[in-house]
Amino acid sequence: MTRILVTGATGNVGAHVVRELRAHGADVRAFSRAVGDFDDPASLRRAFDGVDRVYLCAADGPAKVRHETAVIDAAAEHGVDRIVKLSAQHADRASDVPAYGWHGEIEAHLHRSGVPAVVLRPAFFMTNLLMVTASGTLPSPTAGRRVAMIDIRDVAAVAAVTLLEDGHTGRTYDLTGPAAITFAEAADALSVRFLDLTEEQARPRFENAGLPDWLAAQLAGVFALIRAGGFERVTDHVRTITGRPARDINDFAASLAPAN
Protein backbone atom coordinates (compact mmCIF):
# COMPACT_ATOMS: atom_id res chain seq x y z
CA MET A 1 0.00 0.00 0.00
CA THR A 2 1.18 3.53 -0.80
CA ARG A 3 2.36 5.32 2.33
CA ILE A 4 1.74 9.07 2.44
CA LEU A 5 3.56 11.53 4.68
CA VAL A 6 1.45 14.56 5.59
CA THR A 7 3.56 17.47 6.79
CA GLY A 8 1.80 20.23 8.70
CA ALA A 9 -0.63 17.51 9.77
CA THR A 10 -2.20 19.59 12.55
CA GLY A 11 -2.55 22.71 10.42
CA ASN A 12 -5.82 24.12 9.15
CA VAL A 13 -5.64 22.30 5.83
CA GLY A 14 -3.34 19.46 6.86
CA ALA A 15 -5.71 18.10 9.51
CA HIS A 16 -8.42 17.81 6.86
CA VAL A 17 -5.97 16.15 4.44
CA VAL A 18 -5.27 13.48 7.06
CA ARG A 19 -9.01 12.89 7.54
CA GLU A 20 -9.64 12.70 3.80
CA LEU A 21 -6.83 10.23 3.24
CA ARG A 22 -7.87 8.01 6.13
CA ALA A 23 -11.45 8.06 4.89
CA HIS A 24 -10.07 6.61 1.64
CA GLY A 25 -8.25 3.89 3.59
CA ALA A 26 -4.81 5.32 2.89
CA ASP A 27 -1.69 4.54 4.92
CA VAL A 28 -0.98 7.96 6.45
CA ARG A 29 1.97 9.15 8.50
CA ALA A 30 1.33 12.52 10.16
CA PHE A 31 4.26 14.88 10.65
CA SER A 32 3.81 17.84 12.98
CA ARG A 33 5.82 19.81 15.52
CA ALA A 34 4.64 17.40 18.22
CA VAL A 35 6.38 14.43 16.61
CA GLY A 36 8.91 15.87 14.16
CA ASP A 37 11.26 18.75 13.50
CA PHE A 38 11.82 20.27 10.06
CA ASP A 39 15.22 21.53 11.24
CA ASP A 40 16.40 18.09 12.37
CA PRO A 41 17.70 15.94 9.48
CA ALA A 42 17.46 12.78 11.59
CA SER A 43 13.80 13.54 12.32
CA LEU A 44 13.11 13.93 8.61
CA ARG A 45 14.95 10.70 7.77
CA ARG A 46 12.80 8.81 10.26
CA ALA A 47 9.65 10.40 8.86
CA PHE A 48 10.54 9.34 5.32
CA ASP A 49 11.18 5.69 6.12
CA GLY A 50 8.96 3.71 3.75
CA VAL A 51 7.17 6.80 2.42
CA ASP A 52 6.03 6.94 -1.21
CA ARG A 53 4.25 10.31 -1.43
CA VAL A 54 4.24 13.59 0.47
CA TYR A 55 1.78 16.37 1.17
CA LEU A 56 3.97 19.43 1.61
CA CYS A 57 3.00 22.29 3.90
CA ALA A 58 4.90 24.00 6.71
CA ALA A 59 3.62 26.86 8.83
CA ASP A 60 3.79 30.34 7.34
CA GLY A 61 6.60 32.49 8.66
CA PRO A 62 10.23 33.34 7.89
CA ALA A 63 11.27 29.68 8.31
CA LYS A 64 8.82 28.40 5.69
CA VAL A 65 11.27 28.25 2.79
CA ARG A 66 13.92 26.49 4.89
CA HIS A 67 11.44 23.97 6.24
CA GLU A 68 9.74 23.07 2.98
CA THR A 69 12.94 22.88 0.95
CA ALA A 70 14.35 20.52 3.59
CA VAL A 71 11.35 18.24 3.03
CA ILE A 72 11.81 18.43 -0.74
CA ASP A 73 15.50 17.52 -0.42
CA ALA A 74 14.63 14.59 1.86
CA ALA A 75 11.98 13.44 -0.59
CA ALA A 76 14.47 13.52 -3.45
CA GLU A 77 17.03 11.61 -1.36
CA HIS A 78 14.51 8.90 -0.51
CA GLY A 79 13.15 8.50 -4.05
CA VAL A 80 9.62 9.66 -3.25
CA ASP A 81 7.42 9.34 -6.33
CA ARG A 82 5.15 12.36 -5.74
CA ILE A 83 4.89 15.58 -3.77
CA VAL A 84 1.65 17.54 -3.56
CA LYS A 85 2.64 21.06 -2.58
CA LEU A 86 0.14 23.43 -0.97
CA SER A 87 1.02 26.81 -2.46
CA ALA A 88 -1.12 29.90 -3.07
CA GLN A 89 -2.48 31.97 -5.89
CA HIS A 90 -0.01 34.71 -6.83
CA ALA A 91 2.98 32.62 -5.72
CA ASP A 92 6.00 34.34 -7.26
CA ARG A 93 9.60 34.66 -6.10
CA ALA A 94 9.48 38.34 -7.09
CA SER A 95 6.37 39.10 -5.00
CA ASP A 96 6.72 41.63 -2.18
CA VAL A 97 3.84 39.89 -0.36
CA PRO A 98 5.82 37.68 2.04
CA ALA A 99 4.02 34.32 1.78
CA TYR A 100 3.63 34.59 -1.99
CA GLY A 101 7.37 35.20 -2.35
CA TRP A 102 8.12 32.21 -0.11
CA HIS A 103 5.78 29.95 -2.07
CA GLY A 104 7.44 31.07 -5.30
CA GLU A 105 10.87 30.16 -3.96
CA ILE A 106 9.65 26.76 -2.78
CA GLU A 107 7.92 25.99 -6.08
CA ALA A 108 11.16 26.80 -7.91
CA HIS A 109 13.14 24.51 -5.60
CA LEU A 110 10.56 21.76 -6.09
CA HIS A 111 10.89 22.05 -9.85
CA ARG A 112 14.69 21.90 -9.66
CA SER A 113 14.54 18.82 -7.40
CA GLY A 114 13.14 16.63 -10.17
CA VAL A 115 10.63 15.01 -7.80
CA PRO A 116 7.29 14.48 -9.63
CA ALA A 117 4.89 17.01 -8.17
CA VAL A 118 1.45 18.58 -8.15
CA VAL A 119 1.09 22.20 -7.07
CA LEU A 120 -2.16 23.43 -5.53
CA ARG A 121 -2.71 27.19 -5.54
CA PRO A 122 -5.88 27.96 -3.58
CA ALA A 123 -7.48 31.38 -3.46
CA PHE A 124 -8.41 33.25 -0.27
CA PHE A 125 -9.53 30.82 2.46
CA MET A 126 -13.03 31.29 3.88
CA THR A 127 -11.56 30.53 7.31
CA ASN A 128 -9.51 33.73 7.03
CA LEU A 129 -12.76 35.62 7.55
CA LEU A 130 -12.95 34.26 11.08
CA MET A 131 -9.74 36.06 12.04
CA VAL A 132 -11.55 39.40 11.97
CA THR A 133 -15.18 38.62 12.82
CA ALA A 134 -14.87 38.00 16.56
CA SER A 135 -16.32 41.43 17.34
CA GLY A 136 -19.43 40.78 15.25
CA THR A 137 -18.16 42.85 12.34
CA LEU A 138 -16.19 42.10 9.20
CA PRO A 139 -13.94 45.13 8.59
CA SER A 140 -12.30 44.95 5.17
CA PRO A 141 -10.60 47.35 2.72
CA THR A 142 -11.82 45.55 -0.41
CA ALA A 143 -13.34 48.41 -2.45
CA GLY A 144 -16.32 46.18 -3.21
CA ARG A 145 -14.29 43.74 -5.29
CA ARG A 146 -15.24 40.08 -5.47
CA VAL A 147 -13.20 37.15 -4.20
CA ALA A 148 -13.56 33.51 -5.30
CA MET A 149 -12.83 32.35 -1.75
CA ILE A 150 -12.59 28.65 -0.99
CA ASP A 151 -13.42 26.31 1.88
CA ILE A 152 -10.27 24.60 3.19
CA ARG A 153 -12.14 21.27 3.22
CA ASP A 154 -12.29 21.46 -0.57
CA VAL A 155 -8.56 22.18 -0.76
CA ALA A 156 -7.95 19.09 1.40
CA ALA A 157 -10.23 16.97 -0.77
CA VAL A 158 -8.29 17.96 -3.89
CA ALA A 159 -5.00 17.27 -2.12
CA ALA A 160 -6.18 13.78 -1.16
CA VAL A 161 -7.25 12.91 -4.70
CA THR A 162 -4.02 14.18 -6.25
CA LEU A 163 -2.02 12.18 -3.71
CA LEU A 164 -3.96 8.98 -4.31
CA GLU A 165 -4.81 9.03 -8.00
CA ASP A 166 -2.59 9.20 -11.06
CA GLY A 167 -2.88 11.70 -13.88
CA HIS A 168 -2.10 14.91 -12.01
CA THR A 169 1.68 14.92 -11.85
CA GLY A 170 3.22 18.02 -13.40
CA ARG A 171 0.02 20.03 -13.05
CA THR A 172 -0.58 23.29 -11.19
CA TYR A 173 -4.17 23.84 -10.12
CA ASP A 174 -5.67 27.18 -9.13
CA LEU A 175 -8.43 26.30 -6.68
CA THR A 176 -11.43 28.51 -5.95
CA GLY A 177 -14.92 28.38 -4.58
CA PRO A 178 -17.92 28.16 -6.91
CA ALA A 179 -18.43 31.92 -7.23
CA ALA A 180 -16.70 35.22 -6.61
CA ILE A 181 -18.46 37.11 -3.82
CA THR A 182 -18.05 40.41 -2.03
CA PHE A 183 -17.05 40.66 1.61
CA ALA A 184 -20.46 42.22 2.24
CA GLU A 185 -22.10 39.03 0.96
CA ALA A 186 -19.75 36.97 3.12
CA ALA A 187 -20.72 39.06 6.15
CA ASP A 188 -24.40 38.42 5.46
CA ALA A 189 -23.79 34.66 5.31
CA LEU A 190 -21.86 34.78 8.59
CA SER A 191 -24.49 37.00 10.26
CA VAL A 192 -22.01 39.76 11.05
CA ARG A 193 -21.95 43.42 10.09
CA PHE A 194 -19.77 44.43 7.16
CA LEU A 195 -17.54 47.43 7.79
CA ASP A 196 -16.29 48.91 4.54
CA LEU A 197 -12.87 50.46 5.13
CA THR A 198 -10.59 52.48 2.90
CA GLU A 199 -6.97 51.46 2.58
CA GLU A 200 -6.03 54.43 4.79
CA GLN A 201 -8.50 53.41 7.49
CA ALA A 202 -7.28 49.81 7.45
CA ARG A 203 -3.55 50.54 7.61
CA PRO A 204 -3.38 51.38 11.33
CA ARG A 205 -5.45 48.28 12.13
CA PHE A 206 -2.73 46.13 10.60
CA GLU A 207 0.14 48.16 12.02
CA ASN A 208 -1.26 48.39 15.56
CA ALA A 209 -2.60 44.85 15.92
CA GLY A 210 0.58 43.47 17.46
CA LEU A 211 1.19 41.22 14.46
CA PRO A 212 4.63 40.10 13.29
CA ASP A 213 5.90 42.45 10.60
CA TRP A 214 5.65 39.77 7.92
CA LEU A 215 2.00 39.04 8.76
CA ALA A 216 1.00 42.70 8.74
CA ALA A 217 2.68 43.02 5.34
CA GLN A 218 0.94 39.85 4.17
CA LEU A 219 -2.52 41.14 5.10
CA ALA A 220 -1.89 44.51 3.49
CA GLY A 221 -0.64 42.82 0.33
CA VAL A 222 -3.57 40.41 0.11
CA PHE A 223 -6.12 43.21 0.41
CA ALA A 224 -4.24 45.23 -2.21
CA LEU A 225 -4.55 42.28 -4.58
CA ILE A 226 -8.24 41.95 -3.76
CA ARG A 227 -8.79 45.64 -4.58
CA ALA A 228 -6.98 45.06 -7.87
CA GLY A 229 -9.34 42.20 -8.76
CA GLY A 230 -6.67 39.56 -8.21
CA PHE A 231 -8.99 36.97 -6.69
CA GLU A 232 -12.05 37.29 -8.90
CA ARG A 233 -11.35 34.43 -11.31
CA VAL A 234 -13.37 31.25 -10.70
CA THR A 235 -12.11 27.80 -11.66
CA ASP A 236 -13.86 24.43 -11.70
CA HIS A 237 -10.95 22.28 -10.58
CA VAL A 238 -12.55 21.25 -7.28
CA ARG A 239 -15.48 19.67 -9.14
CA THR A 240 -13.44 18.11 -11.93
CA ILE A 241 -10.90 16.57 -9.54
CA THR A 242 -13.15 15.50 -6.65
CA GLY A 243 -16.37 14.85 -8.57
CA ARG A 244 -18.44 17.28 -6.51
CA PRO A 245 -18.88 21.06 -6.58
CA ALA A 246 -16.95 23.34 -4.29
CA ARG A 247 -18.72 24.53 -1.15
CA ASP A 248 -20.10 28.05 -1.21
CA ILE A 249 -20.11 30.64 1.59
CA ASN A 250 -23.47 29.44 2.89
CA ASP A 251 -22.15 25.88 3.21
CA PHE A 252 -19.16 27.25 5.10
CA ALA A 253 -21.38 29.32 7.42
CA ALA A 254 -23.59 26.30 8.10
CA SER A 255 -20.53 24.28 9.12
CA LEU A 256 -19.84 26.81 11.88
CA ALA A 257 -23.24 26.44 13.51
CA PRO A 258 -23.10 24.54 16.82
CA ALA A 259 -24.44 21.01 16.69
CA ASN A 260 -27.86 20.52 18.28
C-alpha positions in Angstrom: 0.0 0.0 0.0 1.2 3.5 -0.8 2.4 5.3 2.3 1.7 9.1 2.4 3.6 11.5 4.7 1.4 14.6 5.6 3.6 17.5 6.8 1.8 20.2 8.7 -0.6 17.5 9.8 -2.2 19.6 12.5 -2.5 22.7 10.4 -5.8 24.1 9.2 -5.6 22.3 5.8 -3.3 19.5 6.9 -5.7 18.1 9.5 -8.4 17.8 6.9 -6.0 16.2 4.4 -5.3 13.5 7.1 -9.0 12.9 7.5 -9.6 12.7 3.8 -6.8 10.2 3.2 -7.9 8.0 6.1 -11.4 8.1 4.9 -10.1 6.6 1.6 -8.3 3.9 3.6 -4.8 5.3 2.9 -1.7 4.5 4.9 -1.0 8.0 6.5 2.0 9.2 8.5 1.3 12.5 10.2 4.3 14.9 10.7 3.8 17.8 13.0 5.8 19.8 15.5 4.6 17.4 18.2 6.4 14.4 16.6 8.9 15.9 14.2 11.3 18.8 13.5 11.8 20.3 10.1 15.2 21.5 11.2 16.4 18.1 12.4 17.7 15.9 9.5 17.5 12.8 11.6 13.8 13.5 12.3 13.1 13.9 8.6 14.9 10.7 7.8 12.8 8.8 10.3 9.7 10.4 8.9 10.5 9.3 5.3 11.2 5.7 6.1 9.0 3.7 3.7 7.2 6.8 2.4 6.0 6.9 -1.2 4.3 10.3 -1.4 4.2 13.6 0.5 1.8 16.4 1.2 4.0 19.4 1.6 3.0 22.3 3.9 4.9 24.0 6.7 3.6 26.9 8.8 3.8 30.3 7.3 6.6 32.5 8.7 10.2 33.3 7.9 11.3 29.7 8.3 8.8 28.4 5.7 11.3 28.2 2.8 13.9 26.5 4.9 11.4 24.0 6.2 9.7 23.1 3.0 12.9 22.9 0.9 14.3 20.5 3.6 11.4 18.2 3.0 11.8 18.4 -0.7 15.5 17.5 -0.4 14.6 14.6 1.9 12.0 13.4 -0.6 14.5 13.5 -3.5 17.0 11.6 -1.4 14.5 8.9 -0.5 13.1 8.5 -4.0 9.6 9.7 -3.2 7.4 9.3 -6.3 5.2 12.4 -5.7 4.9 15.6 -3.8 1.7 17.5 -3.6 2.6 21.1 -2.6 0.1 23.4 -1.0 1.0 26.8 -2.5 -1.1 29.9 -3.1 -2.5 32.0 -5.9 0.0 34.7 -6.8 3.0 32.6 -5.7 6.0 34.3 -7.3 9.6 34.7 -6.1 9.5 38.3 -7.1 6.4 39.1 -5.0 6.7 41.6 -2.2 3.8 39.9 -0.4 5.8 37.7 2.0 4.0 34.3 1.8 3.6 34.6 -2.0 7.4 35.2 -2.3 8.1 32.2 -0.1 5.8 30.0 -2.1 7.4 31.1 -5.3 10.9 30.2 -4.0 9.6 26.8 -2.8 7.9 26.0 -6.1 11.2 26.8 -7.9 13.1 24.5 -5.6 10.6 21.8 -6.1 10.9 22.1 -9.9 14.7 21.9 -9.7 14.5 18.8 -7.4 13.1 16.6 -10.2 10.6 15.0 -7.8 7.3 14.5 -9.6 4.9 17.0 -8.2 1.5 18.6 -8.1 1.1 22.2 -7.1 -2.2 23.4 -5.5 -2.7 27.2 -5.5 -5.9 28.0 -3.6 -7.5 31.4 -3.5 -8.4 33.2 -0.3 -9.5 30.8 2.5 -13.0 31.3 3.9 -11.6 30.5 7.3 -9.5 33.7 7.0 -12.8 35.6 7.5 -13.0 34.3 11.1 -9.7 36.1 12.0 -11.5 39.4 12.0 -15.2 38.6 12.8 -14.9 38.0 16.6 -16.3 41.4 17.3 -19.4 40.8 15.2 -18.2 42.9 12.3 -16.2 42.1 9.2 -13.9 45.1 8.6 -12.3 45.0 5.2 -10.6 47.3 2.7 -11.8 45.5 -0.4 -13.3 48.4 -2.5 -16.3 46.2 -3.2 -14.3 43.7 -5.3 -15.2 40.1 -5.5 -13.2 37.1 -4.2 -13.6 33.5 -5.3 -12.8 32.4 -1.7 -12.6 28.7 -1.0 -13.4 26.3 1.9 -10.3 24.6 3.2 -12.1 21.3 3.2 -12.3 21.5 -0.6 -8.6 22.2 -0.8 -7.9 19.1 1.4 -10.2 17.0 -0.8 -8.3 18.0 -3.9 -5.0 17.3 -2.1 -6.2 13.8 -1.2 -7.3 12.9 -4.7 -4.0 14.2 -6.3 -2.0 12.2 -3.7 -4.0 9.0 -4.3 -4.8 9.0 -8.0 -2.6 9.2 -11.1 -2.9 11.7 -13.9 -2.1 14.9 -12.0 1.7 14.9 -11.9 3.2 18.0 -13.4 0.0 20.0 -13.0 -0.6 23.3 -11.2 -4.2 23.8 -10.1 -5.7 27.2 -9.1 -8.4 26.3 -6.7 -11.4 28.5 -5.9 -14.9 28.4 -4.6 -17.9 28.2 -6.9 -18.4 31.9 -7.2 -16.7 35.2 -6.6 -18.5 37.1 -3.8 -18.0 40.4 -2.0 -17.1 40.7 1.6 -20.5 42.2 2.2 -22.1 39.0 1.0 -19.7 37.0 3.1 -20.7 39.1 6.2 -24.4 38.4 5.5 -23.8 34.7 5.3 -21.9 34.8 8.6 -24.5 37.0 10.3 -22.0 39.8 11.1 -22.0 43.4 10.1 -19.8 44.4 7.2 -17.5 47.4 7.8 -16.3 48.9 4.5 -12.9 50.5 5.1 -10.6 52.5 2.9 -7.0 51.5 2.6 -6.0 54.4 4.8 -8.5 53.4 7.5 -7.3 49.8 7.5 -3.6 50.5 7.6 -3.4 51.4 11.3 -5.4 48.3 12.1 -2.7 46.1 10.6 0.1 48.2 12.0 -1.3 48.4 15.6 -2.6 44.8 15.9 0.6 43.5 17.5 1.2 41.2 14.5 4.6 40.1 13.3 5.9 42.5 10.6 5.6 39.8 7.9 2.0 39.0 8.8 1.0 42.7 8.7 2.7 43.0 5.3 0.9 39.8 4.2 -2.5 41.1 5.1 -1.9 44.5 3.5 -0.6 42.8 0.3 -3.6 40.4 0.1 -6.1 43.2 0.4 -4.2 45.2 -2.2 -4.5 42.3 -4.6 -8.2 42.0 -3.8 -8.8 45.6 -4.6 -7.0 45.1 -7.9 -9.3 42.2 -8.8 -6.7 39.6 -8.2 -9.0 37.0 -6.7 -12.1 37.3 -8.9 -11.4 34.4 -11.3 -13.4 31.3 -10.7 -12.1 27.8 -11.7 -13.9 24.4 -11.7 -10.9 22.3 -10.6 -12.6 21.2 -7.3 -15.5 19.7 -9.1 -13.4 18.1 -11.9 -10.9 16.6 -9.5 -13.2 15.5 -6.6 -16.4 14.9 -8.6 -18.4 17.3 -6.5 -18.9 21.1 -6.6 -16.9 23.3 -4.3 -18.7 24.5 -1.1 -20.1 28.1 -1.2 -20.1 30.6 1.6 -23.5 29.4 2.9 -22.1 25.9 3.2 -19.2 27.2 5.1 -21.4 29.3 7.4 -23.6 26.3 8.1 -20.5 24.3 9.1 -19.8 26.8 11.9 -23.2 26.4 13.5 -23.1 24.5 16.8 -24.4 21.0 16.7 -27.9 20.5 18.3 
